[in-house]
Amino acid sequence: MVCTHRTNRWPSCASCVAPANPTRRRRLLRLAAAERAGHLCEWPYCDQPHVQMAHLNHRGMGGSPAADRLNNVALLCFRHH
C-alpha cells in the first residue's frame, strides 16, 4: 500500500515510511503517542503526567523489526513501566 499524502505522516499513517534517522523516528513516535494518550500514563485508572515510552513487543524480546509503530508503544509512568 502506498501513501498518498504530500508529506510523511508517519506514525499516524500506517503506509507512510518511517524516517531513517532513529532519533527522529523515536521523537515523532513519542509525540504521536503522547497526543494519543493526552500526555498521561495509559495504565487503566492512572493519571500520572510523567511518562516514558514503552514498547509492548520489544525487539529484544522477540518483537518484529517494525517495532517502532504507534500500535506497539504505550506511555507509562515510572511505576507502571
C-alpha positions in Angstrom: 0.0 0.0 0.0 1.4 3.4 -1.0 0.6 6.5 1.0 -1.0 9.4 -1.0 -0.1 12.2 1.5 2.1 15.0 0.2 4.1 15.0 3.5 5.1 12.0 5.5 2.6 11.5 8.3 4.4 8.6 10.0 3.5 7.2 12.5 -0.2 8.2 12.3 -0.4 6.7 8.8 0.5 3.0 8.6 1.5 3.2 5.0 3.9 6.2 5.4 7.6 5.3 5.6 9.4 5.7 9.0 12.3 8.2 9.0 15.7 6.6 8.5 17.2 8.5 11.4 16.4 6.5 14.6 16.5 9.6 16.9 13.9 11.4 14.7 11.8 8.3 14.4 11.6 7.8 18.2 10.9 11.5 18.8 8.0 11.5 16.3 6.7 8.2 17.7 6.8 9.6 21.3 5.0 12.8 20.2 2.2 10.8 18.4 1.8 8.5 21.4 1.7 11.5 23.8 -1.0 13.1 21.7 -3.0 9.9 21.7 -2.7 9.5 25.5 -3.3 13.1 26.4 0.3 13.2 27.9 -0.8 10.9 30.7 0.0 7.3 31.7 -2.0 4.9 29.7 -2.3 2.3 32.5 -6.0 2.0 33.5 -7.1 4.5 36.2 -3.6 6.1 36.3 -3.3 9.8 35.6 0.3 10.5 36.2 1.7 13.1 33.8 5.4 12.0 33.9 5.6 9.2 31.4 8.1 7.1 29.5 7.5 5.4 26.1 7.5 1.6 26.4 7.4 -0.9 23.5 4.7 -3.6 24.0 6.6 -6.1 22.0 10.2 -5.1 22.2 12.7 -6.3 19.5 14.9 -7.8 22.1 12.0 -9.9 23.4 11.0 -11.4 20.0 9.3 -8.3 18.5 9.5 -7.7 14.8 11.9 -5.2 13.2 8.8 -3.0 12.7 8.6 -2.4 16.4 8.5 1.3 16.1 4.8 1.6 15.3 2.2 3.6 17.1 0.2 0.5 17.9 3.2 -1.1 19.6 4.0 1.6 22.1 2.4 2.9 25.3 3.1 5.8 27.5 3.6 4.6 31.1 4.5 6.3 34.3 7.6 5.2 36.2 5.6 2.9 38.5 3.9 1.1 35.6 6.9 0.9 33.3 
